């Protein structure tokens, strides 16, 4: 029986285009020289909407590597990163790479992720994809603003506030920790309780810490022999962070009552 003849790229092009046009991402297929051999409608529409001098400059037959090089000479930093990524995948240094970049218009803020992926078939070139990640970036920016407001608020309070994860390591703390213990900015981040509080203080607090990590709300007043802050009389609250039935850590609030106790 005669083996079925495989279709050439030219014969397969209409079918490939139909598949590509079903994608919302902007997609282009480059050959080994960086020449565009296929694009989808989303790619062409985006080029026109973003003021490409000519749609043909980034369409089938154009050399995308050359387009990036011209943009680099014009001082475009994003194009420089894209060029480096495309060339590294084309020459086999990497199989894929990705970068996030801003591509805003005067009327709209937009962010994209550019992904360059080598095709599995030898000599088949690479696939370049631009995915709209604007919603993700906006969410991250909103979260950053929220975290900044939270830090401003907690830093202004005359108490120690922190979040400790299930491994008993600090994941958040207010400025009071630097002021109280005399640590440099950033030292506490990621450190275990014992490293920050001191061995004697940790031994004294450990049963209550473990109870909080088992899901119990812990409140108490006691003298604690802190390593760097000395012996302090404190009011403490450990509030478990329970998610989906699991304790992920706990929030800690510590108020220094030493002067009142003396």
C-alpha positions, -999 to 999 in steps of 0.1 A, spaced: 0 0 0 13 34 -9 22 56 20 0 87 21 19 118 9 25 144 36 12 178 29 37 206 23 37 237 43 22 256 14 -6 231 12 -12 231 49 -12 269 52 -50 274 49 -56 248 76 -29 264 99 -44 298 94 -79 285 104 -64 271 136 -44 302 144 -75 325 139 -94 307 166 -68 320 192 -73 353 210 -35 357 215 -15 374 187 5 346 170 32 345 144 53 316 131 89 324 121 112 303 100 148 296 110 159 330 95 133 349 115 110 355 85 72 354 93 56 325 75 22 326 92 1 349 114 -34 350 128 -61 377 125 -54 389 161 -17 396 152 -26 416 121 -54 435 138 -32 445 167 -4 457 143 -29 480 126 -45 493 158 -10 501 172 -1 523 143 23 500 124 36 520 94 25 492 72 8 459 82 31 442 57 61 452 79 50 426 105 30 402 83 39 372 63 71 376 43 86 402 67 116 394 87 106 398 124 142 397 136 150 427 112 120 445 125 132 441 161 167 452 151 154 484 136 134 491 168 165 485 189 185 510 169 156 535 175 162 530 213 133 506 221 144 486 252 116 461 249 126 454 214 161 447 226 149 421 251 126 406 225 155 404 199 177 387 225 150 362 232 141 354 196 178 350 186 185 328 216 157 304 207 165 305 169 202 296 176 193 269 200 207 285 232 172 282 247 141 263 238 118 290 249 118 324 267 92 350 278 90 386 288 63 410 301 62 444 286 40 475 285 23 485 252 0 513 262 -18 538 239 -27 574 248 -62 561 257 -55 527 273 -30 510 295 -20 476 282 5 449 292 15 418 273 35 386 277 57 377 248 65 340 245 90 326 220 89 288 217 109 266 194 89 241 174 96 204 181 102 195 144 139 203 135 142 233 112 106 243 117 114 277 133 97 293 163 63 305 174 60 340 188 29 347 209 18 380 225 -8 374 253 -28 403 269 -20 402 306 -34 437 314 -60 424 339 -33 404 358 -10 434 359 -38 457 372 -46 432 399 -10 430 409 -8 468 410 -40 470 431 -25 444 455 7 464 457 -12 496 465 -32 478 491 -1 463 507 15 498 508 -15 512 526 -15 483 550 22 488 558 17 526 563 -11 518 588 7 490 607 39 510 609 21 539 626 7 517 653 26 515 687 25 477 687 43 448 670 23 432 642 34 402 621 23 372 601 41 339 608 37 309 584 33 272 592 70 268 593 73 295 620 89 320 597 80 357 594 62 366 562 51 401 572 60 425 601 57 461 608 84 486 615 81 480 652 102 449 649 132 469 637 127 495 663 121 471 692 148 446 684 173 469 667 174 449 635 183 464 601 155 469 576 145 437 559 164 414 583 133 398 599 118 388 565 118 350 561 136 344 594 125 318 619 109 329 652 139 317 672 163 339 651 143 370 658 130 365 693 161 348 708 163 312 721 150 318 756 120 338 743 113 312 717 114 284 742 89 303 764 66 310 735 68 278 716 39 259 732 16 289 725 30 292 689 23 255 683 -12 259 697 -19 288 674 -7 267 644 -31 240 655 -59 264 650 -64 278 685 -69 315 692 -42 324 718 -42 355 741 -20 360 771 0 384 792 34 374 805 71 383 810 91 372 780 130 372 780 136 385 745 172 381 732 178 417 720 149 436 736 154 423 771 128 411 796 95 426 786 60 422 800 37 419 769 1 414 760 0 389 730 -26 377 706 -21 349 681 -49 346 655 -48 315 633 -51 320 596 -74 291 586 -80 285 549 -101 256 536 -98 238 569 -60 242 570 -39 265 592 -15 284 570 0 305 598 -11 330 623 -13 368 629 6 381 659 -1 413 678 23 422 707 18 452 730 46 462 754 32 468 789 65 467 807 63 503 819 28 498 833 38 467 851 68 482 869 
